[in-house]
Amino acid sequence: MIAVAIDGPAGAGKSTIARRAAKELGFLYVDTGALYRAVGLFMLERGVDPGDAEAVCPLLKGVSVDLNYRGGAQRVFLCGKDVEDRIRSPRVSMAASRVSAIPQVRRFLLSAQRR
């Protein structure tokens, strides 16, 4: 398997470029940011500060995040529910940024990224 990662700041166009490159090269596009958004949403729904590692880490065992592809479009599932339409708000974006700074969250999401 070949994996290509594109890193950069929020709003730099990483997803746009990655989608285009994946389509052009016949690769599967995986929006890893969507996984962090889903974890951020999970924490917000439970009233947990997404930047508080001591509060976030114990809850990870209750998180199930999956990517599914329907009609060529990626959909994000959190605990079995499609949350694609709920993870793009500014509030969830901020939560995603905060949970992504927690090393345990990054390790947790590696398995979802590899599936």
Secondary structure, 3 states (H helix, E strand, C coil): CCCCCCCCCCCCCHHHHHHHHHHHHCCCCCCHHHHHHHHHHHHHHCCCCCCCHHHHHHHHHHCCEEEEEECCEEEEEECCEECHHHCCCHHHHHHHHHHHCCHHHHHHHHHHHHC
